[in-house]
Amino acid sequence: MTEARAARGKLGMWLFLLTEIMLFGGLFLLYLGYRVRYSVDFREASLDLNRLYGTFNTAILLTSSLFVALSVLAAEHGRRRSSELLLGAAILFGLGFLGVKSVEWTEKFRHGLYPSSAVLLQLGPGQTLYFGLYFVMTGLHALHVIGGGTLLAVVLVRMHRGRLGPSGIGLLDNSGLYWHLVDLIWIFLFPLFYLIH
């Protein structure tokens, strides 16, 4: 019964992840279509993004994903305390990602580069679309980081209280899958907005 329940949980998580991939896949296709149409404007707009922030956030999320994978491994080997510490570190790194992103967004707002701003509207339709997509896609991703971090925190609390027994490792594993998807989405966002000029 427990194995069947775990299998259903895993299948449900994979189906949910598929819907997330479809959502971001549609946004990536929209981005690529506009990038072809407004290639010069997109190139100029991308120069306003700070590669250092994007690179740092990439390192943060990849490290966080490593911590989640190690947490699952530790839990599978019965090392609950190690698993908790690693999961806590992953959550802290997720918060670090959001902190860097908020600094970056604050700079964009300070320079008037936000949707419907007078500064942005003077730059033309291509750059307006670029920053519109930037805010929508990175904002949606940030919401997923918040959701994933919250899910990991719930698992951490349950684990710390001793309510995550052997069958609960599936919950940790599924939460880890979601966190890895959040990281994977960023792996696509990073080059699209920060590296391709």
ZILINUR-V928589 format. One record per run of one state. SS is the DSSP state (H for helix, E for strand, C for the rest). FROM is the first residue (numbers start at 1). LEN is the number of residues. If there is no record, write none. Layout:
SS_FROM_LEN / SS_FROM_LEN
This chain:
C_1_1 / H_2_36 / C_38_1 / H_39_8 / C_47_4 / H_51_26 / C_77_3 / H_80_31 / C_111_7 / H_118_5 / C_123_2 / H_125_36 / C_161_5 / H_166_30 / C_196_2
